[in-house]
């Protein structure tokens, strides 16, 4: 399902994309099948990864110090680690060593799976000389995820919260991306999986399209559908 913002505007001159749940998704695979809890039962990897990657809302119950870490997780790598170690502990990951393994997976950009149409969308926009920026609430560098797929040359800018110092839906993070591209907000489209976080682009003056952060196997052309909706194909 795609919801598109108001299109009473000039032609789209740039497209901003969210990372997690939009261009890529963190998904379980067979290498994690042997992970078990204290009772010897397999861990629910899908539920754990969902807690770790949800764009808004709490992933756990926090004390005062933990609440500060959670609220600043996408601005400070140390706070990110503290917050997500607690999320993983409350999710039932039984040992510090196993928590470390899950957390390292989250931070490894090569562990993330691209949606089937990510490459096609980036190439389609590049062929039209429409620059792309990635705008993400995140505390680690995701550029290698694009480089390993040969897509780094297709990304003109990255506005990552821990580098910019602002977190979506704060308009400043979208404006930071647009400033790098040299494009006015009213000429840009933001595509993301969270109406609350990514939809903040509307306050910055951009159009907005919502995609569903379902598993990559279940969303073959969600991004391409957005381009079609905005007549960018």
ChimeraX attribute file (.defattr): number of C-alpha atoms within 10 A of each C-alpha:
attribute: neighborCount
match mode: 1-to-1
recipient: residues
	/A:1	9
	/A:2	15
	/A:3	13
	/A:4	17
	/A:5	15
	/A:6	11
	/A:7	14
	/A:8	8
	/A:9	11
	/A:10	9
	/A:11	14
	/A:12	20
	/A:13	20
	/A:14	24
	/A:15	24
	/A:16	28
	/A:17	22
	/A:18	22
	/A:19	21
	/A:20	21
	/A:21	23
	/A:22	23
	/A:23	28
	/A:24	22
	/A:25	21
	/A:26	23
	/A:27	15
	/A:28	18
	/A:29	10
	/A:30	6
	/A:31	7
	/A:32	13
	/A:33	12
	/A:34	11
	/A:35	15
	/A:36	17
	/A:37	15
	/A:38	11
	/A:39	8
	/A:40	9
	/A:41	10
	/A:42	13
	/A:43	20
	/A:44	16
	/A:45	19
	/A:46	13
	/A:47	11
	/A:48	19
	/A:49	20
	/A:50	14
	/A:51	19
	/A:52	22
	/A:53	15
	/A:54	15
	/A:55	21
	/A:56	12
	/A:57	8
	/A:58	14
	/A:59	21
	/A:60	19
	/A:61	10
	/A:62	16
	/A:63	9
	/A:64	8
	/A:65	11
	/A:66	19
	/A:67	16
	/A:68	14
	/A:69	23
	/A:70	24
	/A:71	15
	/A:72	18
	/A:73	24
	/A:74	25
	/A:75	23
	/A:76	18
	/A:77	16
	/A:78	13
	/A:79	21
	/A:80	20
	/A:81	20
	/A:82	16
	/A:83	24
	/A:84	24
	/A:85	19
	/A:86	19
	/A:87	23
	/A:88	24
	/A:89	15
	/A:90	15
	/A:91	20
	/A:92	15
	/A:93	24
	/A:94	17
	/A:95	13
	/A:96	12
	/A:97	10
	/A:98	16
	/A:99	20
	/A:100	16
	/A:101	13
	/A:102	20
	/A:103	18
	/A:104	13
	/A:105	16
	/A:106	19
	/A:107	17
	/A:108	15
	/A:109	19
	/A:110	18
	/A:111	17
	/A:112	20
	/A:113	18
	/A:114	21
	/A:115	23
	/A:116	19
	/A:117	18
	/A:118	19
	/A:119	16
	/A:120	13
	/A:121	21
	/A:122	22
	/A:123	17
	/A:124	17
	/A:125	19
	/A:126	16
	/A:127	12
	/A:128	11
	/A:129	12
	/A:130	19
	/A:131	22
	/A:132	25
	/A:133	22
	/A:134	22
	/A:135	27
	/A:136	26
	/A:137	26
	/A:138	24
	/A:139	21
	/A:140	19
	/A:141	14
	/A:142	19
	/A:143	15
	/A:144	14
	/A:145	19
	/A:146	19
	/A:147	14
	/A:148	11
	/A:149	11
	/A:150	11
	/A:151	16
	/A:152	15
	/A:153	11
	/A:154	21
	/A:155	18
	/A:156	16
	/A:157	19
	/A:158	23
	/A:159	27
	/A:160	28
	/A:161	22
	/A:162	20
	/A:163	17
	/A:164	17
	/A:165	15
	/A:166	19
	/A:167	26
	/A:168	23
	/A:169	20
	/A:170	16
	/A:171	19
	/A:172	20
	/A:173	25
	/A:174	32
	/A:175	20
	/A:176	19
	/A:177	23
	/A:178	27
	/A:179	14
	/A:180	13
	/A:181	19
	/A:182	13
	/A:183	17
	/A:184	16
	/A:185	23
	/A:186	19
	/A:187	17
	/A:188	26
	/A:189	28
	/A:190	27
	/A:191	29
	/A:192	28
	/A:193	24
	/A:194	22
	/A:195	19
	/A:196	13
	/A:197	18
	/A:198	28
	/A:199	24
	/A:200	23
	/A:201	29
	/A:202	20
	/A:203	14
	/A:204	19
	/A:205	17
	/A:206	28
	/A:207	26
	/A:208	25
	/A:209	25
	/A:210	22
	/A:211	22
	/A:212	17
	/A:213	20
	/A:214	13
	/A:215	15
	/A:216	21
	/A:217	8
	/A:218	12
	/A:219	16
	/A:220	14
	/A:221	16
	/A:222	23
	/A:223	27
	/A:224	19
	/A:225	18
	/A:226	22
	/A:227	19
	/A:228	10
	/A:229	14
	/A:230	15
	/A:231	10
	/A:232	16
	/A:233	14
